[in-house]
Amino acid sequence: MASQKSPNPLVRLAFHVEHHVESWSWRLRRKVGLGRPPRILPYRGYGTPRQSVIKARVLEDRHVRPPWKRHTLLGSAIASWKRYMTVEIPHARVKVCWGDKHWEGTTDEEGFLELWVEPPAGVKAGWHDVELELLSPAPKGVARVRSPVLVAGSEAEFGVISDIDDTVIVTNVTNFLKRAWTLFLTEHRTRLPFEGVDAFYDALHQGSTGSAGNPIFYVSSSPWNLYEHLDEFLGLHRIPAGPLLLRDWGLSRTGFAPGGGHGHKLEKIRGLLATMESLPFILIGDSGQEDAEHYRTIVHEFPGRIRCVYIRNVWHRPGRERELAFIAADIRAAGSQMLAVDDTVTAARHAASQGWIRWREVAEVQAHQQQDAEARTLLDKLDRDHG
């Protein structure tokens, strides 16, 4: 495994100065009555009956209006601005209760809580609600939230790790201006997933038996500030829920992001495979970024664990097809397989031929793909009609 570069001392200094100033500013505003109250933003955790991770973030509450109260482009832009202009609360103490077990955790400099725990005895596979309570800084009243945790059980046949940008959601991430529009100004209600993704991912979740409960994870270079946006998107379009593993944007201990490519995805995928022990995985990405290269690395590092790599063909630079063919050959030589697909039905047919999903689900994927294509055509027409 390649070693990470040591962070630049100036970067470390700038990081500590920035967060010291932000923390001091928040405490001062709170002392004079100008600071907003803290809130816990729960993230979807995951794990096994042996170990699971509880994830959340403690932030100053910016009172982002819920989606059903945002009706204009300006309202969408304001909500996006509030999500990005966060004030993180470091060193906050959080109490975690899961069944008859209790723990305490402390947030890091960016306000993140990541607490590894041993779940209660006899915990079953599936989703569990864990209670988080903010202990300090002292909230006004009781600050409690529910944090969902996905436990993978012995019934699971495999896990799925999927990219999001241009794999689940059309974002045109290779075009900077279009990506900026997508991230900052568009609502999850007006964006559409790739055709048939909901039915295909649901089929993978059900597996060959229809009740396998195969866990699905989403890994992206999108910032944590978009967590609620992406989670709402998945729910609206009935795409199976799963932990979202995103990226912290801005100044960090190791540098400034977004920058330095998408290598952080490798770290997250490695962590997932290590946590899920011997569970095999299917990896899904797109041709526009470095997904194929990262997935090839994972195939080599975890021999026998990767059943297949699916790469969705999207816009990419000239010569990319030749690179993908070389990577596919390398992955086959390592004992796995990679398939570049133009649409979701092609991937579903291949998965059914391998016995990973039921053949009857392929017809469902095809029907959803047609419905989604018709919806996209209608939306494009409405956009043209309204200029």
FIBAPA-234957 format. One line per field, with one value per residue (C-alpha): x, y, z. Coordinates in steps of 0.1 Angstrom, whole numbers. Example, Ala and Ser with C-alpha at 12.3 -4.5 7.8 and 13.67 -1.06 7.14 Angstrom:
% FIBAPA-234957
c1 = [123;137]
c2 = [-45;-11]
c3 = [78;71]
***
This chain:
% FIBAPA-234957
c1 = [0;14;24;8;29;36;15;33;42;26;-6;-7;-1;-28;-52;-47;-49;-81;-99;-86;-101;-134;-137;-129;-153;-182;-176;-175;-207;-224;-213;-228;-259;-253;-242;-268;-274;-254;-270;-261;-262;-264;-248;-256;-232;-224;-207;-212;-224;-187;-180;-199;-192;-214;-210;-222;-212;-218;-224;-239;-275;-279;-317;-317;-353;-367;-370;-408;-404;-380;-398;-374;-338;-329;-342;-322;-290;-295;-299;-268;-248;-259;-248;-213;-208;-209;-194;-180;-179;-148;-143;-181;-190;-217;-235;-244;-271;-277;-300;-285;-251;-238;-207;-193;-174;-157;-157;-125;-114;-139;-168;-169;-177;-165;-170;-163;-184;-194;-231;-254;-255;-278;-281;-298;-289;-305;-310;-309;-316;-290;-296;-272;-273;-252;-236;-213;-213;-245;-275;-307;-329;-322;-305;-311;-313;-316;-286;-292;-267;-266;-255;-245;-255;-246;-275;-257;-243;-222;-219;-221;-199;-211;-198;-225;-215;-222;-228;-261;-268;-261;-237;-213;-185;-159;-173;-165;-193;-220;-208;-209;-245;-254;-238;-250;-282;-302;-326;-328;-364;-354;-325;-329;-308;-295;-323;-331;-306;-333;-345;-310;-297;-328;-322;-286;-299;-323;-297;-304;-329;-349;-342;-304;-303;-270;-256;-250;-225;-220;-186;-181;-158;-188;-184;-200;-220;-241;-249;-286;-291;-278;-297;-329;-322;-318;-350;-370;-361;-364;-328;-318;-305;-269;-241;-227;-189;-181;-151;-143;-138;-116;-84;-74;-44;-32;-39;-67;-96;-109;-74;-51;-75;-99;-74;-95;-120;-94;-90;-127;-131;-102;-119;-152;-137;-116;-147;-169;-143;-148;-179;-173;-182;-195;-180;-198;-184;-181;-156;-152;-130;-105;-130;-116;-80;-90;-111;-83;-61;-87;-90;-52;-52;-82;-78;-110;-131;-143;-169;-172;-165;-192;-181;-208;-198;-201;-184;-146;-115;-103;-83;-101;-117;-82;-72;-104;-98;-63;-76;-104;-77;-57;-87;-95;-59;-63;-93;-122;-141;-149;-177;-181;-218;-238;-270;-283;-302;-269;-254;-286;-285;-249;-256;-285;-264;-239;-267;-263;-298;-330;-338;-373;-357;-341;-376;-382;-350;-359;-394;-379;-352;-380;-400;-370;-361;-396;-394;-360;-374;-403;-380;-357;-388;-400;-365;-364;-399;-390;-358]
c2 = [0;34;56;90;121;140;172;205;222;255;236;221;256;272;244;249;287;285;262;280;313;296;279;311;331;307;307;345;348;322;341;374;357;359;323;298;266;235;206;170;159;121;101;65;42;6;-26;-62;-78;-77;-40;-10;27;55;86;122;158;187;220;254;252;273;266;254;254;219;211;214;251;260;269;292;292;318;296;267;289;302;266;255;285;276;240;251;279;256;264;231;226;207;187;184;155;131;103;72;48;15;-9;-15;-2;34;52;87;102;135;154;162;197;195;186;149;121;86;61;24;2;-34;-37;-51;-89;-107;-77;-87;-78;-46;-10;0;34;46;76;104;131;163;167;197;224;224;227;247;218;183;177;142;126;91;78;49;21;-7;-41;-67;-102;-137;-138;-112;-128;-98;-60;-32;-1;25;59;86;114;102;67;72;109;127;155;161;162;165;199;224;249;222;206;239;244;209;212;247;255;224;207;169;171;184;160;126;94;74;53;21;26;23;-11;-24;-15;-29;-62;-62;-55;-85;-108;-143;-152;-119;-115;-114;-79;-72;-39;-10;18;50;66;100;130;153;172;162;195;177;148;158;167;133;114;131;124;86;85;105;82;50;40;17;36;30;47;77;81;116;140;170;201;229;231;199;185;170;198;216;197;193;187;158;136;110;88;93;68;41;46;44;13;-4;4;-10;-43;-46;-40;-64;-91;-119;-105;-103;-71;-57;-23;3;34;55;60;98;97;73;47;19;25;25;-6;-24;-16;-30;-62;-67;-58;-80;-111;-132;-105;-86;-104;-78;-42;-23;9;31;47;85;113;109;121;105;73;64;33;19;25;8;-22;-26;-22;-48;-73;-67;-73;-105;-117;-110;-134;-109;-93;-58;-48;-14;-7;19;14;-2;-31;-44;-46;-62;-89;-97;-98;-122;-145;-148;-157;-125;-113;-130;-129;-116;-84;-77;-70;-46;-28;-25;-11;15;24;32;52;72;79;93;114;128;137;155;174;184;197;218;233;243;257;279;290]
c3 = [0;-10;19;22;20;52;53;47;80;67;59;94;109;87;96;133;131;110;135;165;152;142;176;194;173;179;217;217;197;219;251;239;227;190;184;170;190;181;163;157;121;121;93;83;101;93;105;116;148;159;153;139;134;146;125;130;129;154;137;144;134;102;100;64;52;44;7;7;17;-10;-42;-61;-75;-49;-21;-34;-37;-1;12;-6;7;43;38;27;51;81;116;130;167;177;210;215;237;225;243;223;233;215;233;268;258;263;251;249;219;211;178;160;148;119;142;130;154;144;172;167;191;197;191;217;220;196;172;139;104;90;100;137;152;177;199;200;227;228;263;256;247;268;245;253;264;253;220;209;174;159;139;115;115;89;103;77;87;76;51;29;-3;-12;-7;-33;-34;-58;-69;-70;-95;-130;-118;-99;-106;-138;-127;-156;-131;-159;-168;-140;-147;-150;-118;-100;-111;-101;-66;-57;-74;-83;-59;-55;-67;-101;-107;-121;-116;-145;-160;-141;-113;-86;-98;-104;-70;-54;-72;-60;-25;-27;-42;-56;-30;-29;8;11;24;6;20;-4;2;-17;-21;-36;-39;-31;2;35;32;6;28;34;-2;-14;12;3;-34;-28;-7;-33;-61;-40;-45;-16;14;23;42;23;25;13;14;36;15;25;46;64;81;49;24;6;-10;-36;-49;-54;-74;-59;-40;-8;-23;-21;16;22;1;19;52;41;29;61;83;63;67;42;24;-14;-32;-65;-74;-96;-111;-143;-171;-166;-135;-120;-107;-129;-118;-81;-85;-102;-72;-49;-69;-65;-28;-19;-41;-44;-27;-58;-79;-106;-116;-135;-153;-168;-200;-198;-216;-213;-230;-263;-258;-226;-242;-248;-211;-199;-221;-206;-171;-178;-190;-159;-137;-155;-150;-113;-111;-113;-141;-154;-177;-193;-199;-218;-198;-166;-183;-197;-162;-148;-175;-167;-130;-136;-158;-129;-105;-84;-90;-102;-139;-133;-119;-153;-167;-138;-145;-181;-172;-149;-174;-199;-174;-163;-200;-206;-174;-185;-220;-204;-180;-209;-229;-199;-195;-232;-230;-201;-216]
***
